[in-house]
Amino acid sequence: LSLGWGKRLRWPDDYFTLSAELSFQRFILRDWSYLYIRLNNGEYMSTGNCNNLSLGFTLSRNSTDNPIFPRRGSEFTASVHLTPPYSLFSNKDFATYGKDNYEEAASVYNWIEYHKWLLSYKWYYPLTNDGKLVVMTRAEMGYLGNYNPDKQSPFEGFDVGGDGMSGYNVYGVDIVSLRGYDEGALTPSSNNYTYANVYSKYTAELRYPIIMEQQSQIYALLFAEAGNGWLGWRDFNPFELKRSMGVGLRIFLPMFGLLGIDWGYGFDSAYGSSTPSGSQFHFVIGQSF
């Protein structure tokens, strides 16, 4: 359930919008094996109910000239989502509560808490006079924080790597694509976390249109990408990035939306591997990297 409000701003210019959203999600887990629970033996939380009540604010600016193949302009988005700090009103010591009892451990997540911050910026610029050869650069970053380090949210983390299409998608998780690597290959894990709490990603693309008609639009691209995921701020290193390069093709049809295929080569190793990721194919349906 969600209730939203949005408004186009007149200052600093007409390209800005501000929106707010109050949302509620309820996760009913039955034999689910993707979330760590708090037991000392590292058992997964397979059954239980989790509620997510959050208030979000988003400030964005969009000055691009075309939604499918932008030639100039920029896109900027900054957002924050907050839940009530339930642990501040509880008399439980979450450092020890539920460590040896499954039902108590599951009850810790009846109402999850977090604060989540997202930043994204894209910039488009034509390199030729006819505006066909276009460079696109992008930088984005996400951080999932907590009010209490002993009651961290098992949801709303980041799964980094791949295209978000070829592998499994898990509810309550942000899929962060990074071409040249397998699904989730850049997501660290430990006995307390399943997904990354911090990520950053940087992209540069050269785009060239092949067909630009009203009923169909096709363009080719050459990309270079770098990014990574970390367990938290203490592990975050802006220079510890996994790099890739490749080529791709995008097709937009009004009946199907955006379709595409990319080939990427990962120059670095994924978590748990000592060899470069190498050659990877990725598919796009209804989304853009």
Disulfide bonds with the S-S distance in Angstrom:
none
